[in-house]
Amino acid sequence: MPSNADLLAVAERRLYPNYRPAPFALAKGQGCELWDADGKRYLDLCAGVAVCSVGHAHPRWVKAIADQAGTLAHVSNWFYNARGIEAAAKLAEIAGMDRVFFCNSGCEANEAVLKLARHHFYGKGEKERVRVIAFDNAFHGRTLGALSMTGTPKYREGFGELGKVTHVPYGDLAAVKAAMGPDVCAIIAEPIQGEGGVLPAPAGFFEGLRALCNESGALFLVDEVQTGLGRMGTWFAYQKADVRPDAVALAKGLGGGFPVGAMLTTEALAGALPPGTHGTTYGGNPLAAAAVLEVISIVQDEKLLEGARTKGAMLQAGLAAIAAEFPKVCESARGDGLLQGLVMRPGQSARDLAAKAFASGYLIIGAGERVLRYAPPLIITEAQIQEGLDATRKLVASL
């Protein structure tokens, strides 16, 4: 196999330079461990940004995809396929929703819920209802529609007019209420702002958003791209708030590493996007659906919802202890389930600290400017969590 140096030399010439990846090439994974092209081992505490929910190369996941690839991989949306129907039924069941539209990524799922909201009111003759209320520091993707709802200005700069979206402070119900108007079609929110700094919604916030939508007739859209499929210790984070959204965007952990996203809706919105208004060539093909079904089955069989609760509590307690031990460089720990953040003091760079972690053999990523984000595979063991905490403490102690 080519070395890291060989591969990076090719990458510098051939890959489009819109990312700033770490200077090594990962070549193999197993469970919560990864190895680069030179054979160096890393403990994976980020799961490909909360994607590899059942770890790397889980034997059941591998077999399900291989078996499906050997049977039927793709047919397009001109035809039903058995696995796509089965996956939709299972997703609707665990989510408490009614309809499922499959796509390929999180930004596609968020594009779908945006189009759904606007076209719903267009179909009702309320053509002026196109404005969306979103939140400062939110992240919903980088395609133009999703980007319009993303609340970090640096992501939006240079792309011109992006649509009618009002951004307000996250967690501030009074600000949301003040921004409401007859032209609002939807409110979109993340249960935890992942890219924005692992910031959980305040208690009662989702219930308050649901109530505002009920009063105004606007749709309540929930972005569960990073939090869905068990990471919070429930199938979906909105279930903790005991609210039912009008539509939900999913991706990341949904396929366990296979590219797949989904929009879930209530039955009341089943006619909002009639044939011809939205679609995707690959969405819900048999191969993607097989991955979805196997991920759900593994989460159930291996009791990973319960594990996310107990191991998430262990991870949060460990990070809180580090923050308390080193108050000059750490501010706090926050998060829920197996999505946790260690908030550093101003002046500390999450990107720089992550690079030091990589050099020490474990993978964490930044969230915002100064939050270290931990989103490991749901199959992580307590021993691996402790290994990660020990390594984090050593890193912080060195600052």
N, C-alpha and C positions, 0 to 999 in steps of 0.2 A: 504493500500500500504506500502511496506517496506520503511524505512527511508533512507536518504542519507548514514548514517553510515552502515546500513545493506547492502545496495547495493555495496558500495565501498569495504566492506570486501570480498564480493563474487568476485568483479572485480579483486581485488589484487591476488586472487587465480586462477581465471579462464581465464581472458583475457590475450592475449599475450602482453608483456610489451614493445611494440615498439613505444608507444605514451607517452606523458606526459599530460594527461587531467587534467582539473580543478577538485578540490576535491568535486564535487557534481554531482548528476545524474539528468539530465533534464527529465521531465516526461510528460509535456503537453505544447502545444503551441496554440496560437490564434493570427492571424494577425502578429504584430511585438512584441508580448510579449511571454515569456516563463516562466514556473514554474518548480522548481525542486521538488524532492520527498518529501521535507519537507514543500512545499508550498510557498517558497520564489519566488517572481516575479522578472524577469529580462527584461529590454528593449533590444531587439535584434538589434544590429547595425552591425552584421557580416553575418547574413542569412546563417549560416552553410558554411562559406567561399563562399559567392556569389551564393549559390545554391537555396535557398528558395525565388525565385524571386517574387512570388505572395503571400508571407507570409506563415504562418503556418495555416493549416486546412482551407484554403480558401474553402467556401462551394461549389463553382462550380468545383474546382479541385477535392475535395473529391468525389463529385457525379459522375464526369466523370470517375474516376478510379473505384469507386464501381460499376457503371453501366457496365463498360467494364469487370470487374472481374466476374460479373454475366452473361456475354454473351460469351466471349472467351478471355482467357488470353495469350495462347501461342500455336504456331504450329510448330516452327523451320523454318530454311531457306530452307527446302525442298519444302515449299509451299508459295505462295503469301498470304498476309492477307490484308483485305480491309483497316484497319486503318493505317497500315504501308505505303501503297501506298498513302493514303490521306495526311499523315504527311510529306512524302517525297515531294509531290507536293507543299505543303504549304511552307515548308522550302526553297525549290528552288526558289519559287516566292519571298519571302521576302529578300532572300540573293542575288538574281541576279546570281545564279549559276544554273547548269544543272543537276547534278547527286548527289544522296545522298546514303551514306552507313551508316547504323545505328550500333552502338556498345553500350557499357555500361558505359563508363567513359571517362574522359579526357585523361588519359594516353593511353587508347586504341585508341582514336581518333588520338593522335599524333603518335602512332605506325603505324596506318593505313597510315597517310600521308608520313611517312618515307619509308614504304614499297612501296607505290605508286611511289614515286620519283625514288627510285632505280630500281624498276622493269620496269618503263616506259622506262628508257634508256637501260636496259637489252634487252627489246623487240625491241628496235631500233638498236641493235647491238653495242651499245656504252657501253660495259660492264665495262669499267674502270671508268665510271661516277657514283661513289658511295659516294663521300665526300659531307658532308653537312656543310654549314656555319651557325653557331648559335651564341649566344651572351653571354658575361659574365653576370652573375647573372640571366640568364633566368631560368625559371622552366617549364618543359614540362611533368613531371611525373617521377615515380620511377621504372617502368618496364625497362628492360635493354635497349631497343631501345630508349625509351623516355628519359631515364637517360643519354644516350650518348649525347643528345642534351641539357640537363640541364646544365647551366653554373656555378653552385655553386659547387666548388670542394668537399666540405664536404659531399655532397650527393653521389658523385661518388666513394669516397674512399672505398677500400676493395672489389670491385666487378670485378677487373681484366680489361682486354681490352674490351672496349665497342663499338668500331666501329670508322669509319673515320669521325670525326667531328672536325672542327676548330672553336674555340670560339674567338670572337673579341669584342672590347668595343661597348656597345649598343649606337646607335646614331651616330657612326663614319663611315660615308660612305667611306671615304678614306681608312680606315682599311679594310672594306669589299672588296673594289675594289682590294686592295693589296693582299688579301687572295684568290681571284678568280683564277681559273685555269681550264684546260680542264677536270679535274676529278671531278669537282663540279656538283652535280645533283640538288641541291636545296639550297635556303636560307630560314630559318625559323625564324620568329619574332613574338613577342607579341606586340600589339598596346600599352599596358601599362604593364610593368613588375610588376605583382602583388606581387608574393612571393619575388621578388627581391627588393622590397621597394616602391611600388606604383610609379613607374617611367614612365611617359608618353614619348612616342616617340617624338623627336624634330620635329618641323615643317619641312615638306619636306622629312623626312626620308623614309617613306613608298613609296612615289613617286620615290625617288632615288633607293630604293631596286628593285622596279618594273622595272625601267629603266635598272639596271644592269642585271637583269634576262632576259629582252628582248634582250640585247646585246649579252649575253653569251649562251642563250638557256636554262639556268637553270630554274627550277620551283620556283615560289614564294609561299611559304607555310605560312599561317597565323594562329597562335594559338589564337583563340578567346574563349578558355575554360572559362576564368574568365570574359571576357569583353562582350561576345555575348548575344544576346536575350534582348537587350534594356537597359542594364546598363549604356551605354554611351549616351543615349538619341537618338540613332539611333539603328536599329536592330543589326547592327554590326559596330564595330569601324572602320574597313577598309573603310566603306562607307563615313566616314567623310573625309578621304584622297582622295576619288574619284579614288580609284584604284581597279582593279579586280584581286584577287589572282588566282593562278592555283588550289589551294586546301585550305580548311579551316577546322580546328579542333574545334569541339564544345562539350560542356557537361555542367556541373554545372547548370546554370539557365534554361537550355533547358527543363528539366522535372519538374522544380519547387520543387525538393526533391525526385522525382522518379528517380532511377538510369538509365540514358540514355546518350549516347554520339553520335556524328555523324561526318562523314567526308563529306564535300561538294566538288565537283570538277566541272571543266568545261567539256564540251562535248568532247573536244580534248583528255581528259584523260580517257574516258569511257572504253577504252580497255586495260588500263595499268595493271589492276589486273584481268585477266581472271579467270573463275571458277577454283577453287582449289588452288589459290595463297593466298587467304585471306578469313576469315570468322569468325563468332561468333554464338554460339547456340542461345543466347537470343536476339541479336540485332534486334531492330525494331519489337519486338513482339507486339500484339495488345494492351497489357496493357501499355507498354512504349509509344507507338504511341498515345494512348488516352491522356496520360499526356502531351505530346508535343503539340498536337492540342489544348488542353484546355489552356495551358499556353499562347500560341500565341493568342488565342481568348481573354483571359482576358487582356493581354497587350494592345491589340487593343481596346477593349470595354471600358476599364477604363483609356484610354489615358495615359498609363504609360511611353511611350516614351517622351511625353511632360513633364510629371512629373519628369522623371529622369533629364531632363535638368534644370528645375526650382528649384527643390529640391536639385539637385546636386550643383547648384550655391550657394544656401543658405548654404549648409553644408560646401562647400569650403570657402566661405566668413567668416563663423563662426570660422572655424579652423585657417584661416589666422589671424583673429583678436586675437585669443588666442596666436598664435605664436608671434605676434607683442607685445602683452602685457607682455609676459614672455620670453624675448629673452635670458635669462641666461640658460634656460632649453630647449627651443624650437628653432629649426633652421628655419623651414618653413612649409608651407602646400602645397600639390601638389596632382594632380589627375585630373579626368574628370568624369562628370556625377556623378553617385552614387558609384564610387570607388575612395575614397579619402584617403590621408595619412597625418598624423601629424608627421613631422620629428623632432626627439628629438636630443639634443646635444650629442656628444660622452660622454660615461659614463652612459648614461641612457639606461636601458634595456626594450625593448618593452614587453618581456614576463613578467617581474616583474610588469610593469605598468598595463598590461592587468589583472593580478591577482588582483591588487588593484581595478580595475574597476569592476571585477566580485563581489568582496566583497561589492561594493557600489550599486550593482543591475543593472549593464548594461554590455553587452557583446561586446567587441571589441577584435581584435586579432592583432598579430604582423606581420610585413612584413620586412624581413631582420632583422638586429640586433636591430635597434632603430627607427623603424617607426611604429606608431599606425595606423592600417588599419580599415577603415570604409566602409563596403559594405552591407548596410541594405537591407531588402526587398524593391522592387520597390514600394510597396503600402504604405510605411512609410508616415506619415503625417508631416506637418510642425511643429505641436506641439510636435511630438515625436522627430523630429530633434533638436528642441530647448531644449527639455529635455536632449538629449544626449550631446549637446554642453554645457549646464549648468553643467552637471556632469563632463565633460571633463575639463572644466575650474577649477572646484573645485579640481579635481585630480592634475592638473598641478600646481595650486596655493599652494598645500600642499608640493611640492617638495623642 
